């Protein structure tokens, strides 16, 4: 199939990230099915996806479902569920994927692609997502900044062609996309950013621009970054030397963005903290690398999670 041809797309876990990339592909003319929660699916079916972008505000026609079997017939499947639901979601779609389907994993975390691949026989390509978005209401996506991808490269001539085809699909839809031969390093780089921002934004319920201006916040971020880089190094992961500077610049690029962890806490939903700072803690323990800053942030977010779920009269 040529990159310029229309393809069927399914988005599993149509929250803010899934709706952004699915919405961009739908705007480019691809038939897209958004698979998500009933509150959003009902809105998608009635009035389409409201995509409030930086340069446009449109209602985009999409198909929608609450069921995993809606991936049937899709050539491209964007896997966007929370890390805590990875194995279950992968097992649910496995019987319904077409033989030539391609799964692109847009989740946070560094080990989810392997967890998906263990459940499905189709190729699963890791992607690193840089986009600031939120669901501002039922079926309503609000875009705050960026919107680009780094995808992993597969070995072999046919795989290289597949990578280029996927890149072209996204870029033709207005999504800048880079193919990396060190996607593990890219995934860890994103993990460093998530560990530095997500918990702090959640605890303070502040967007990145205001957060980083807080007294001592840059120092805490530095500690988190140094710990996470030490764990990555112990695992043999190649990382860029300027990660701390990159982390600080995120607040400039996305000053109004609340982390996904902050959004989850505000809505009383479980967070991915165990797959972010908690993942670093577990890997650090296995490698003998101390991670006190990451451990503290994980513990604080877990306390807030428990508080949010507790009965109001408890």
Phi and psi in degrees as a GROMACS rama.xvg file:
@    title "Ramachandran Plot"
@    xaxis  label "Phi"
@    yaxis  label "Psi"
@TYPE xy
-80.349  150.796  UNK-2
-63.3104  -28.9476  UNK-3
-79.9134  -9.84541  UNK-4
-79.0253  155.108  UNK-5
-71.2093  136.526  UNK-6
-127.487  152.261  UNK-7
-81.519  134.717  UNK-8
-124.311  137.072  UNK-9
-122.623  137.751  UNK-10
-114.632  110.971  UNK-11
-92.4821  113.756  UNK-12
92.6367  63.0048  UNK-13
-82.6474  70.2247  UNK-14
-96.0324  -149.126  UNK-15
-63.8691  -46.6574  UNK-16
-66.6083  -49.0515  UNK-17
-61.7312  -39.5885  UNK-18
-68.5535  -32.9884  UNK-19
-64.2535  -55.7129  UNK-20
-72.1741  -37.1373  UNK-21
-64.3923  -40.3124  UNK-22
-64.3417  -41.1182  UNK-23
-63.7842  -40.9492  UNK-24
-67.0849  -37.4379  UNK-25
-65.9793  -39.5322  UNK-26
-61.888  -29.0714  UNK-27
-82.4573  -0.552002  UNK-28
104.222  3.03123  UNK-29
-84.5342  137.932  UNK-30
-70.2701  121.378  UNK-31
-121.122  135.072  UNK-32
-111.989  122.379  UNK-33
-96.9867  122.282  UNK-34
-109.804  115.663  UNK-35
-161.626  -156.335  UNK-36
-75.4575  152.613  UNK-37
-55.2419  -40.9647  UNK-38
-60.3367  -36.8136  UNK-39
-82.4211  -40.4376  UNK-40
-59.3442  -42.5449  UNK-41
-59.9162  -40.9409  UNK-42
-68.7433  -42.0672  UNK-43
-57.8839  -42.5947  UNK-44
-69.38  -34.3207  UNK-45
-78.5769  -47.1241  UNK-46
-132.478  8.68586  UNK-47
81.0421  -179.12  UNK-48
-82.7456  119.172  UNK-49
-81.9556  115.278  UNK-50
-110.646  99.9796  UNK-51
-91.6539  91.5147  UNK-52
-90.6261  -178.332  UNK-53
-72.8437  -28.7496  UNK-54
-121.38  0.940731  UNK-55
-155.578  160.066  UNK-56
-139.622  102.378  UNK-57
-131.983  160.296  UNK-58
-106.872  118.79  UNK-59
-106.219  123.247  UNK-60
-65.962  128.961  UNK-61
-142.719  155.843  UNK-62
-83.4765  159.434  UNK-63
-150.588  148.36  UNK-64
-154.995  156.07  UNK-65
-99.377  -0.965571  UNK-66
-108.081  140.02  UNK-67
-65.0365  -25.6164  UNK-68
-69.7757  -4.74293  UNK-69
-70.4806  -5.16997  UNK-70
-73.3627  -13.3221  UNK-71
-58.9234  131.999  UNK-72
90.1043  -7.55644  UNK-73
-82.9632  136.447  UNK-74
-83.2014  -36.1955  UNK-75
-121.326  123.063  UNK-76
-116.203  119.49  UNK-77
-94.2423  119.128  UNK-78
-97.5922  109.647  UNK-79
-131.044  18.0956  UNK-80
-72.7176  165.322  UNK-81
-63.6639  149.015  UNK-82
-57.0045  -32.7527  UNK-83
-66.1641  -19.0249  UNK-84
-105.496  11.0105  UNK-85
-58.4294  -58.6598  UNK-86
-61.4671  -42.8547  UNK-87
-62.9366  -45.3275  UNK-88
-66.5954  -40.6676  UNK-89
-63.0466  -41.8859  UNK-90
-65.0888  -33.9623  UNK-91
-69.1678  -36.5697  UNK-92
-86.0876  -21.135  UNK-93
-51.0856  -45.2731  UNK-94
-71.2512  -13.6757  UNK-95
-108.617  -4.37223  UNK-96
-74.1715  136.339  UNK-97
-66.7066  155.402  UNK-98
-60.1919  -32.695  UNK-99
-99.1739  14.4616  UNK-100
-68.5961  149.311  UNK-101
-119.392  128.763  UNK-102
-103.339  123.363  UNK-103
-109.211  120.215  UNK-104
-89.5505  114.135  UNK-105
-106.1  19.9912  UNK-106
-78.6472  161.754  UNK-107
-72.358  164.884  UNK-108
95.8039  163.278  UNK-109
-110.234  -8.49562  UNK-110
-118.379  7.96788  UNK-111
-71.4249  -32.312  UNK-112
-60.3309  -43.1305  UNK-113
-64.2044  -35.9975  UNK-114
-68.0043  -36.6017  UNK-115
-69.96  -46.7316  UNK-116
-59.6728  -28.0528  UNK-117
-67.8844  -17.5047  UNK-118
-105.809  -20.0952  UNK-119
-125.295  153.552  UNK-120
-94.3795  -17.2647  UNK-121
-74.2807  156.975  UNK-122
-64.8157  137.47  UNK-123
-116.445  119.682  UNK-124
-106.886  122.945  UNK-125
-72.9714  144.67  UNK-126
-136.419  144.532  UNK-127
-105.822  124.942  UNK-128
-105.471  131.085  UNK-129
-125.376  96.8624  UNK-130
-154.565  142.5  UNK-131
-108.291  111.511  UNK-132
-144.888  166.042  UNK-133
-155.898  156.043  UNK-134
-89.7512  108.337  UNK-135
-83.0687  -6.79116  UNK-136
174.215  178.589  UNK-137
-56.1374  119.689  UNK-138
69.2338  14.4302  UNK-139
-119.377  108.28  UNK-140
-95.8502  132.953  UNK-141
-119.103  126.504  UNK-142
-102.21  126.657  UNK-143
-104.981  -24.0944  UNK-144
173.824  159.058  UNK-145
51.9954  -158.397  UNK-146
140.469  53.9825  UNK-147
-130.675  163.649  UNK-148
-130.552  149.267  UNK-149
-120.241  122.766  UNK-150
-112.223  150.562  UNK-151
-75.1929  149.409  UNK-152
-93.9215  142.338  UNK-153
-103.677  151.039  UNK-154
-83.936  150.841  UNK-155
101.844  154.88  UNK-156
-63.3928  -47.4594  UNK-157
-65.7592  -35.8206  UNK-158
-68.2408  -38.9471  UNK-159
-61.6317  -40.2445  UNK-160
-64.352  -39.0676  UNK-161
-63.3242  -43.6183  UNK-162
-57.6643  -45.3268  UNK-163
-64.6503  -37.5564  UNK-164
-64.0574  -45.3689  UNK-165
-62.6729  -44.0083  UNK-166
-57.2155  -44.9736  UNK-167
-65.447  -37.5123  UNK-168
-58.2281  -47.7498  UNK-169
-68.8606  -45.5701  UNK-170
-66.0326  -35.9557  UNK-171
-65.1977  -21.7673  UNK-172
-92.6154  7.0167  UNK-173
86.9084  20.7707  UNK-174
-111.962  105.357  UNK-175
-58.4098  131.301  UNK-176
-137.83  133.61  UNK-177
-119.409  139.504  UNK-178
-97.0605  126.506  UNK-179
-114.78  139.312  UNK-180
-92.2423  5.75855  UNK-181
-133.463  56.949  UNK-182
-66.3747  -26.9983  UNK-183
-60.3056  -43.6767  UNK-184
-63.6253  -37.9526  UNK-185
-67.0512  -40.5402  UNK-186
-65.168  -40.7502  UNK-187
-67.2091  -35.1734  UNK-188
-61.9912  -41.7882  UNK-189
-66.3  -38.257  UNK-190
-61.7106  -40.4253  UNK-191
-57.5221  -46.2392  UNK-192
-62.1501  -46.6097  UNK-193
-62.0699  -41.4008  UNK-194
-66.0417  -33.4849  UNK-195
-74.5732  -35.331  UNK-196
-105.014  -40.4027  UNK-197
-60.438  -51.7857  UNK-198
-66.3421  -44.0669  UNK-199
-62.1519  -43.2506  UNK-200
-62.9404  -36.4221  UNK-201
-69.9662  -45.3806  UNK-202
-63.8792  -42.4222  UNK-203
-87.1542  -16.7665  UNK-204
52.0223  51.8252  UNK-205
-127.631  148.824  UNK-206
-75.2106  164.322  UNK-207
-58.3447  -40.5999  UNK-208
-61.034  -46.2054  UNK-209
-73.8395  -35.8906  UNK-210
-58.6339  -50.8132  UNK-211
-69.3868  -16.7393  UNK-212
-81.2107  -7.49828  UNK-213
-70.2865  148.831  UNK-214
-60.1103  126.192  UNK-215
79.3631  -4.18579  UNK-216
-66.7951  -42.657  UNK-217
-61.7845  -34.1573  UNK-218
-68.4147  -40.5325  UNK-219
-63.9943  -43.7622  UNK-220
-58.9142  -41.3128  UNK-221
-60.1309  -44.2359  UNK-222
-61.7556  -43.9109  UNK-223
-62.7761  -45.1297  UNK-224
-62.1272  -46.132  UNK-225
-62.4025  -41.4161  UNK-226
-63.0158  -46.2476  UNK-227
-65.4611  -39.3688  UNK-228
-65.024  -36.9893  UNK-229
-65.3598  -38.6154  UNK-230
-67.7209  -41.8668  UNK-231
-61.4581  -43.7745  UNK-232
-61.5879  -41.0629  UNK-233
-62.7209  -26.2693  UNK-234
-92.9631  5.34092  UNK-235
77.8985  20.5823  UNK-236
-85.7783  132.227  UNK-237
-81.9836  126.028  UNK-238
-127.502  154.233  UNK-239
-69.1974  148.042  UNK-240
-77.1672  -11.8411  UNK-241
-110.302  35.4821  UNK-242
-63.0509  -38.5327  UNK-243
-63.1278  -42.3915  UNK-244
-62.5367  -39.9607  UNK-245
-61.741  -41.1664  UNK-246
-61.7009  -47.6939  UNK-247
-61.4224  -34.4858  UNK-248
-71.0954  -20.4191  UNK-249
-58.3941  -38.2546  UNK-250
-64.5268  -30.9467  UNK-251
-72.3553  -38.0194  UNK-252
-76.7527  -29.069  UNK-253
-133.239  59.2617  UNK-254
-65.8369  -26.2901  UNK-255
-97.3202  2.72254  UNK-256
-82.5009  130.532  UNK-257
-91.4036  141.049  UNK-258
-63.8164  157.555  UNK-259
-59.8177  -32.9467  UNK-260
-65.9976  -40.4942  UNK-261
-63.6076  -42.0378  UNK-262
-65.1099  -40.2483  UNK-263
-63.3442  -46.3498  UNK-264
-61.7972  -41.759  UNK-265
-62.864  -26.7168  UNK-266
-99.4462  3.7348  UNK-267
71.5382  24.7124  UNK-268
-99.2649  154.122  UNK-269
-61.5903  145.516  UNK-270
-101.335  176.471  UNK-271
-99.1026  19.8662  UNK-272
-58.7602  -32.0356  UNK-273
-68.9285  -18.8513  UNK-274
-101.029  0.9606  UNK-275
-113.96  -98.9785  UNK-276
-58.9165  -36.908  UNK-277
-64.7564  -34.6756  UNK-278
-63.4854  -42.05  UNK-279
-63.965  -40.3024  UNK-280
-60.7123  -47.0835  UNK-281
-64.2111  -44.7705  UNK-282
-66.0247  -35.7154  UNK-283
-65.0696  -42.5271  UNK-284
-60.5955  -42.3195  UNK-285
-66.9349  -31.2129  UNK-286
-96.9857  -2.90029  UNK-287
73.4926  28.6298  UNK-288
-106.781  120.721  UNK-289
-65.9923  140.238  UNK-290
-137.641  56.3553  UNK-291
-64.6754  -35.893  UNK-292
-67.9389  -44.9725  UNK-293
-63.3333  -39.4354  UNK-294
-63.4811  -41.8641  UNK-295
-64.0047  -43.1477  UNK-296
-65.9821  -41.2045  UNK-297
-59.7531  -46.0181  UNK-298
-62.6151  -41.0564  UNK-299
-66.1588  -42.7484  UNK-300
-65.8071  -38.6802  UNK-301
-62.5791  -38.2924  UNK-302
-62.5911  -43.5752  UNK-303
-66.8291  -36.5211  UNK-304
-59.0405  -48.7154  UNK-305
-62.4982  -39.9114  UNK-306
-63.72  -40.9755  UNK-307
-66.6725  -30.5419  UNK-308
-88.6096  -15.1872  UNK-309
-68.9658  145.616  UNK-310
-57.0005  143.935  UNK-311
-64.0838  -25.9652  UNK-312
-95.2509  7.36699  UNK-313
